[in-house]
Amino acid sequence: MKTTPRFARPHPAAAAGTFAALLAPATALADYTWNFPPPVTPIARDTLKIHNEFMIIIGVLFTVVFAIMIYSMIKHRKSVGHPPAKFSGPTGTVQWIWALVPFAILLFIDFVLMGIPAYHAVVEMEDTKTKADMVLKVTGMQWKWQYEYPESGVKFVSTMSTPRAQIANEEAKGEHYLLEVDHEVVLPVGRKVRILLTATDVIHTWWVPQFGVKRDAVPGFLRETWVKIEEPGVYRGQCAELCGKDHGFMPVVVRAVPEPEYAAWVERKKNEQAAAAAGTDRTWSKDELIAKGKDVYEAQCAACHQSDGKGMPPAFPALAGSKVVLGPLLSPAGKLLRDSHVDRVLNGKEGTAMQAFKGTLSDVELAAVITYERNALGNALGDLIQPAQIKALRQEAP
């Protein structure tokens, strides 16, 4: 199984692809260092093929037009005694020919040489339902992805796993710096996967270069695309939208595996979810919750509030000494308090960057991170909240 190398930025890759298409045979394109990454889906292969064809056509047009222009400037310049023409428009047959013939050539190129292949590719890209074998729902949020497999009931959140020490230049950067996650998307090879995309806060873009897929996830809308991965491997991409402060810290990692391995992964994820659900009903010690909460905090909260809890006010307030964090957990009757620490983590705060985690974290994770924030980061309240309490509070109105 191979790991895809880091990909080049779009514009240099496209420019290099142009020269590669003009100067090298098609069989050598995949090995060209600055070309597009090798395609592994029908969409990506179609896109690269059309791109290379278009670049050849554009290159030929550029060469011909530029050559005519240079020839005219040299051959008809005043210094060699060429008299200037005296006309104010296409009044003669020659002038009309010079206007209409290039127009006809361009029409033929646009509609026949370029239009028909492009139409076929676009129709294929938009046909998400024909012969689709499975569905993957992708939800973008600052700054992570939530993935759902409706047929199997598997659901998880994928967050960048590059250590903050590397981002702060305190450690050497790893091989897949900013392109590594804690939970990979796993898809079977050879099956058409219909992908549904949406977002909870701002516009995000799910982009994996080797899939030829780059589709916006828009809040309030359900958008579609599809992939059919032809080769096993690990394929990396990222959010390609300016979705906020940490828009560069939102990678996509897809692992394509054979069907038996995919089935085993689905079964394993189901067992993990069942174990997590069972953990909701048992009583956790404070130390267990704090240890679990530290991992959740680093993955979900440190991007905004920082690893030390000092935040970046005013957009991302400090948690150390925070009135919200240091306030009461619940009402005397054990109910949810408006604007309390628990309410803020569960339901977020409208009009701010603080998102609701009720839909993305489990009961255990929510209880753990709340307990951790109240007993670390400069806070030492000594209290805790159990996952079973979070489970009951989920049903209360914010």
C-alpha positions in Angstrom: 0.0 0.0 0.0 1.4 3.3 -1.0 1.3 6.8 0.5 0.7 9.7 -1.7 3.4 12.4 -1.6 2.7 16.0 -0.8 1.1 17.6 -3.8 2.2 20.9 -5.5 0.2 24.1 -5.4 -2.5 24.3 -8.2 -1.0 27.0 -10.3 2.6 25.8 -10.6 1.3 22.3 -11.3 -1.0 23.5 -14.1 1.7 25.6 -15.7 4.2 22.7 -15.6 1.5 20.4 -16.9 1.2 22.7 -19.9 4.9 22.4 -20.8 4.9 18.7 -20.1 2.0 18.2 -22.5 3.8 20.2 -25.2 7.3 18.8 -24.8 6.9 15.2 -23.6 4.9 12.2 -24.8 1.7 11.4 -22.9 3.2 8.3 -21.3 5.8 10.4 -19.5 3.3 12.8 -17.9 2.7 10.7 -14.8 6.4 10.8 -14.0 6.9 14.5 -14.5 7.8 16.0 -11.2 5.6 19.1 -11.3 2.6 17.6 -13.1 -0.7 16.9 -11.5 -0.5 13.9 -9.1 -1.3 10.5 -10.7 -5.1 10.2 -11.1 -6.8 7.3 -9.3 -10.5 7.9 -10.2 -12.4 8.2 -13.5 -13.1 11.8 -12.8 -9.4 12.7 -12.1 -8.3 10.7 -15.2 -10.8 12.5 -17.4 -9.9 15.9 -16.0 -6.2 15.4 -16.6 -6.8 14.1 -20.1 -8.9 17.1 -21.0 -6.5 19.5 -19.3 -3.6 18.2 -21.4 -5.6 18.3 -24.6 -6.7 21.9 -23.9 -3.1 23.0 -23.1 -1.9 21.6 -26.4 -4.7 23.4 -28.3 -4.0 26.6 -26.4 -0.3 26.2 -26.9 -0.7 25.8 -30.7 -3.0 28.8 -30.9 -0.6 30.9 -28.9 2.3 29.9 -31.1 0.5 30.5 -34.4 -1.0 33.9 -33.4 2.3 35.0 -31.8 4.2 34.0 -34.9 1.8 35.9 -37.3 2.1 38.9 -35.0 5.9 38.9 -35.0 6.0 38.2 -38.8 3.7 41.2 -39.4 5.7 43.5 -37.2 8.9 42.6 -38.9 7.7 42.3 -42.5 5.4 45.3 -42.6 7.3 47.8 -40.5 7.8 51.4 -41.8 11.6 51.2 -41.7 11.7 48.7 -44.7 9.4 51.1 -46.7 6.1 49.3 -46.2 3.3 51.8 -46.8 0.5 52.0 -44.2 -2.9 50.7 -45.3 -5.7 53.2 -45.4 -9.1 51.7 -44.4 -11.5 52.2 -41.5 -13.2 48.8 -41.4 -13.7 45.4 -43.2 -14.9 47.0 -46.4 -13.2 44.6 -48.8 -13.3 40.8 -49.4 -9.8 40.3 -48.0 -10.7 42.1 -44.7 -13.9 40.0 -44.3 -11.9 36.8 -44.9 -9.3 37.8 -42.3 -12.2 38.4 -39.8 -14.4 35.4 -40.6 -11.9 32.6 -41.1 -10.2 32.9 -37.6 -13.7 33.2 -36.2 -14.8 30.0 -37.8 -11.6 28.2 -36.7 -12.2 29.3 -33.1 -15.8 28.2 -33.3 -14.7 24.7 -34.5 -12.1 24.5 -31.8 -14.4 25.7 -29.0 -17.4 23.5 -29.8 -15.8 20.4 -31.4 -12.3 20.0 -30.1 -13.0 21.4 -26.6 -16.7 21.6 -26.1 -17.6 17.9 -26.7 -14.9 16.4 -24.4 -15.7 19.0 -21.7 -19.4 18.3 -21.9 -18.8 14.5 -21.5 -16.6 15.1 -18.5 -19.0 17.5 -16.8 -22.0 15.1 -17.3 -19.9 12.3 -15.8 -18.9 14.5 -12.8 -22.5 15.4 -12.0 -23.9 11.9 -12.3 -23.7 10.9 -8.6 -26.6 8.5 -8.5 -26.2 6.1 -11.4 -24.8 2.8 -10.2 -23.7 4.3 -6.8 -22.8 1.5 -4.4 -22.7 3.4 -1.2 -23.1 6.9 0.4 -20.6 9.0 2.4 -21.9 12.1 4.1 -19.3 14.8 4.8 -19.9 17.7 7.1 -17.4 20.6 7.3 -16.9 22.6 10.5 -14.2 24.8 11.9 -11.7 23.1 11.6 -12.5 19.4 11.2 -14.6 17.0 9.1 -17.4 14.8 10.3 -18.0 11.6 8.3 -21.1 9.4 8.3 -21.8 6.1 6.6 -25.6 5.9 6.6 -25.8 2.2 5.5 -23.6 1.0 8.3 -24.3 3.6 11.0 -20.6 4.5 11.4 -20.0 8.1 12.3 -16.9 9.9 13.5 -15.0 13.3 13.4 -11.6 13.6 11.7 -9.2 16.2 13.1 -5.7 17.2 12.1 -3.2 15.2 14.2 0.0 17.2 13.4 1.4 18.1 16.8 1.2 21.8 17.8 4.9 21.6 18.6 5.6 21.2 14.9 3.3 24.0 14.0 5.2 26.3 16.5 8.5 25.2 15.0 9.5 23.6 18.4 9.9 20.1 16.7 11.1 18.9 13.3 8.2 18.7 10.9 6.9 15.3 9.9 6.6 13.8 6.5 2.9 14.6 6.2 3.0 17.9 8.1 -0.5 19.4 8.2 -1.8 16.5 6.1 -2.4 13.9 8.8 -5.5 13.2 10.9 -6.5 11.1 13.9 -9.3 9.3 12.1 -8.9 8.5 8.3 -11.8 8.0 5.9 -11.8 4.4 4.7 -13.4 3.6 1.4 -13.5 0.4 -0.6 -11.6 0.1 -3.9 -13.7 -0.3 -7.1 -17.0 0.9 -5.7 -18.8 4.1 -6.7 -19.2 6.3 -3.6 -21.8 9.0 -3.7 -20.6 11.9 -1.4 -23.0 14.3 0.2 -21.5 17.5 1.5 -22.8 20.2 3.9 -21.3 22.5 6.6 -22.4 23.7 10.0 -20.8 27.2 10.1 -19.1 28.6 7.0 -18.2 27.4 3.5 -15.6 24.6 3.4 -14.2 22.8 0.4 -13.5 19.0 0.4 -10.6 18.5 -1.9 -8.5 15.5 -2.7 -6.3 16.2 -5.8 -5.8 12.5 -6.9 -9.6 12.0 -6.9 -10.2 15.0 -9.2 -12.8 16.1 -6.6 -13.1 19.6 -5.2 -16.6 20.5 -4.0 -17.8 23.2 -1.7 -19.7 22.2 1.5 -22.2 25.0 2.1 -24.2 25.6 5.3 -27.9 24.9 4.7 -27.3 23.1 1.4 -26.6 19.5 0.5 -24.2 19.2 -2.4 -23.0 16.1 -4.2 -20.0 14.5 -5.9 -18.7 11.0 -6.3 -15.5 8.9 -6.4 -14.6 5.5 -7.6 -11.0 4.8 -6.4 -9.2 2.4 -8.6 -6.0 1.8 -6.6 -5.4 1.0 -2.9 -3.5 3.7 -1.1 -3.6 6.7 1.2 -4.7 9.9 -0.5 -4.3 13.3 1.1 -6.1 16.6 0.6 -7.4 19.5 2.6 -10.0 22.2 2.8 -9.4 24.5 -0.1 -11.6 27.4 1.2 -10.6 30.4 3.3 -12.9 29.1 6.1 -11.3 31.0 9.1 -8.2 31.5 11.1 -7.0 27.9 10.9 -8.2 27.1 7.4 -4.8 25.5 6.6 -5.3 23.0 9.5 -8.2 21.1 8.1 -6.8 18.1 6.2 -8.5 15.2 4.4 -7.0 11.7 4.5 -8.7 8.8 2.7 -7.4 5.3 2.9 -8.6 3.1 0.0 -8.6 -0.6 0.8 -9.9 -3.9 -0.8 -13.5 -4.9 0.0 -12.7 -7.5 2.7 -10.5 -5.0 4.6 -13.2 -2.3 4.3 -15.8 -4.7 5.8 -13.5 -5.5 8.7 -12.9 -1.8 9.3 -16.7 -1.1 9.4 -17.1 -3.9 11.9 -14.3 -2.6 14.1 -15.8 1.0 14.0 -19.2 -0.4 15.0 -17.6 -2.2 18.0 -15.8 1.0 19.0 -19.0 3.0 18.9 -20.8 0.3 20.9 -18.0 0.4 23.5 -18.2 4.2 23.6 -22.0 4.0 24.2 -21.5 1.5 26.9 -19.0 3.8 28.6 -21.7 6.4 29.0 -23.5 4.4 31.6 -20.6 3.6 33.9 -19.2 6.0 36.6 -15.8 7.5 35.7 -13.2 8.7 38.2 -12.0 12.3 38.0 -8.5 11.1 37.0 -10.0 9.0 34.1 -12.0 12.0 32.9 -9.1 14.4 33.0 -6.8 12.0 31.1 -9.4 11.5 28.5 -10.3 15.2 28.4 -6.8 16.2 27.7 -6.7 14.2 24.5 -10.1 15.6 23.5 -9.0 19.2 24.3 -5.8 18.9 22.2 -7.8 17.6 19.2 -10.9 19.8 19.4 -10.2 22.9 21.4 -6.5 23.8 21.4 -6.7 25.3 17.9 -8.7 28.3 19.3 -8.0 28.3 23.0 -4.4 27.2 22.7 -2.8 24.3 24.5 -2.2 26.3 27.6 -5.8 27.6 27.7 -4.7 31.3 27.3 -6.6 31.7 24.0 -6.3 34.6 21.6 -8.7 37.3 22.9 -11.0 38.7 21.9 -12.0 36.2 19.3 -10.9 33.2 21.3 -11.1 33.9 25.0 -8.8 32.3 27.6 -10.2 29.4 29.6 -7.7 29.9 32.4 -9.7 31.9 35.0 -12.7 32.1 32.7 -16.0 33.1 34.4 -17.8 30.5 32.2 -15.5 27.7 33.1 -15.4 28.6 36.8 -19.2 29.0 37.0 -21.5 26.3 38.3 -21.9 23.1 36.3 -25.6 22.6 36.6 -28.6 24.1 38.4 -29.4 22.9 42.0 -32.0 20.7 40.4 -29.3 19.1 38.1 -30.7 20.9 35.0 -28.9 22.8 32.3 -28.0 26.4 33.1 -28.2 28.9 30.3 -24.6 30.2 29.4 -23.0 27.8 31.8 -19.8 25.9 31.0 -21.8 22.8 30.1 -24.3 24.7 28.0 -21.4 26.5 26.1 -19.7 23.2 25.2 -22.9 21.4 24.2 -24.7 24.2 22.3 -22.0 26.8 21.5 -22.7 30.5 21.4 -24.5 32.1 18.5 -22.6 34.9 16.7 -19.2 33.7 17.8 -16.7 31.1 16.7 -17.7 28.9 19.6 -19.5 26.0 17.9 -21.8 23.4 19.4 -20.1 20.1 20.1 -23.3 18.2 21.0 -23.5 16.7 17.6 -19.9 15.8 17.1 -18.5 14.5 20.4 -19.8 11.5 22.4 -21.1 11.7 26.0 -17.8 10.5 27.3 -15.8 13.0 25.3 -18.0 15.9 26.4 -17.9 15.0 30.1 -14.1 14.4 29.9 -13.3 17.7 28.2 -15.5 19.7 30.5 -13.9 18.1 33.5 -10.5 18.6 32.1 -11.0 22.4 31.5 -12.3 22.8 35.1 -9.3 21.0 36.6 -6.4 22.0 34.3 -5.2 25.0 32.3 -4.8 27.0 35.5 -8.2 26.0 36.9 -8.6 23.7 39.9 -12.3 23.5 40.8 -12.1 19.8 41.8 -15.5 18.9 40.4 -16.6 16.7 37.5 -19.5 15.7 35.4 -20.4 12.2 34.4 -21.1 11.0 30.8 -24.5 9.8 32.1 -25.4 13.4 33.1 -24.4 14.6 29.6 -26.6 12.0 28.1 -29.6 13.3 30.0 -28.8 16.9 29.3 -28.7 16.4 25.6 -32.5 16.4 25.5 -32.9 19.7 27.3 -33.4 22.9 25.3 -30.3 25.2 25.2 
